[in-house]
């Protein structure tokens, strides 16, 4: 516990242009702007540099995701910014992934001009709904990595303009729900609705760890922390409201438990001792990998 740590949230601005639920937020690497995606089918661009001096509730640009093979407007389900660029990636309920470039030009130190947006690529004919999405650079590749409800993890290289590999998650791991990438981009972690956490070496496209959470609760989110600028084989797992675990991926042991003291603790479950009373179950699985 951290008894002296009492963070307080300070409302800076109330941004309210979307007409339906917001499903994704991300910011550009240079911190100039951030984007929000919504079920209303739009991605809005918000000027972070302007917020430092002038609080405004107006977005600088709105991109409407185009419908593919349907007369119904698409809903944005996931959103991520591409590394070292002003492009974002959005997944929709029409089983498509859209790559869009934001045209942004600096006019002065804190003033930027947003002249428009252009579609770079649309990935179609995906085998199911995209349930998790991320984008990052890996050596000479600019990868879009997304997981589908069918258990496949795809990697599309924007530079090579082709799919470079596909990984199949084991059926007994459940439906994938989230993805996190290690800061050095050597491995990724996936979570599922069965409470299974899996580590994947993307250099060789093989799993190096599968384990199930003691309570079998669905994994809602994952985060891989850095310690003094160095990434370790540790992952933060959010599976229940009000608390999350820190797990060591090398041995599948729970390292730390974080709990919101305003919520009641579990009498016997994720807040007891996962490494002794409720050890994680190591899964014996078979996986398949396809390289193109």
Residue, then its C-alpha position, 0 to 999 in steps of 0.5 A: x500500500x502507498x498511504x501517502x499517495x493520494x492523487x487528485x483528478x483536476x478537470x481541465x476540459x470537457x470535450x463533448x462532440x461525439x453523439x455515441x459512446x467513445x471506444x478509443x483514445x490515443x495520442x501522437x508520439x510528439x504530443x501535438x494532438x490526440x484522437x478519439x473514436x466513437x460508435x458514431x462512426x467518427x474519429x475526432x482530432x483534438x489539439x493538445x498543444x492548444x489546450x496548454x494555453x487556451x481551454x477549448x471544447x472544439x475538435x480541430x478535425x473530424x474524420x468519418x469512417x467510410x462504410x465497406x460493403x454495407x449501407x449501415x454506417x460503421x461503428x468505431x470499436x478500437x483506435x491506436x496511433x501509429x508510432x512516429x507518425x500522424x496516422x491512426x488505425x481504427x477498427x469497425x463493427x464491419x470487420x474492417x481496419x482503416x489506416x488514416x493520415x492526419x495532415x498537420x502542419x506547424x504554423x508557430x511554436x504552439x499553433x498547428x494547422x489541420x488541413x484534412x485527413x486521407x485514407x492510407x489503407x483499408x483492410x477488408x475480409x477479416x475473419x471476424x470482429x476485431x477485438x483488440x488493436x495496436x500499432x508499432x514499429x518493429x525493426x524496418x517494419x511499421x506493424x498493425x497488429x490486431x486480434x479477432x474474435x476467431x482467435x487469430x492475431x494478424x500483423x500487417x506491415x504498412x511499409x511492405x503493404x502486406x500481411x507478414x504473419x498470423x498467429x492462432x491463439x489456442x481454443x481453450x484460452x478463450x476469446x481474445x479481449x486485449x493486446x499489449x506490446x512490450x516497449x522494445x517490441x520483442x513480444x506482445x501479451x494477450x488476454x482473454x475472456x477466460x482469464x488466460x494471459x499469454x506471452x508471444x515472442x513476435x520475433x519467432x512468432x511462438x508463445x513463451x507463456x500461457x497461464x490462467x488467472x486464479x478467479x478465471x475472470x475476463x481480462x479487461x486490459x493489459x499494460x507492460x510497465x518500464x522500470x528505469x527505462x528498461x522493460x521487464x517480463x512483467x505485465x499489469x492485468x486488470x480483470x475486476x473493478x477496483x484492483x489489478x495484478x502484476x504478474x511475472x511472465x517468466x514464471x507465472x507468479x503474481x508479484x504485486x496486488x493493487x486495490x482500490x480501498x474504497x471498494x470491498x476486497x474479495x474474501x478469497x480470490x484474486x486478492x488472497x494469494x494467487x501464488x499459494x492458495x490459488x496458483x495460476x494454472x499453466x496451460x498445455x496448448x498447441x498453437x499455429x503460425x503462418x508467415x507470408 
